[in-house]
Amino acid sequence: MTPEEIDGLIQALTVFTLAILVGIAVISKVPATLHTPLMSGANSIHGIVLVGAMLIALEATEPVSQLLSLVAVAFATMNVVGGYVVTDRMLQMFRKKPTAPKPAPEPEA
C-alpha cells in the first residue's frame, strides 16, 4: 500500500469511529417515549441507505462485489420495511378501539 492509501484508510476509519461514538451518544440520550416518532423519521434515512446500496449494486462487476451489494440491498430493504411495520404497529396502540353498538331493549310481552 502506498502512503496515500494508508492515509485515506486511516481517515475513513477515523470518520467511521467518530460516527459510531456520536451515534451512541445521541441514541443513549433519547427517552423511550420518543422512540416511535424518531423511528418514523429514521425510516427516511433508511430509504436513503437503500438507494445508496442500489447505486453501489449498479457499479458491481465482480461476483464477490455483486453478492455483497445484493446482501446490502436485501438488508436495507428489510430495514426499511421492518421500520414501517414496527412504527405502524406501535401507532395502532394509540388508536381508539371501535365499540360495539348497544343492543336494543327487548319489547315486553
Secondary structure, DSSP 8 states (H G I E B T S, - for coil): --HHHHHHHHHHHHHHHHHHHHHHHHHHTS-GGGHHHHHHHHHHHHHHHHHHHHHHHHH--SHHHHHHHHHHHHHHHHHHHHHHHHHHHHHHTTS--------------
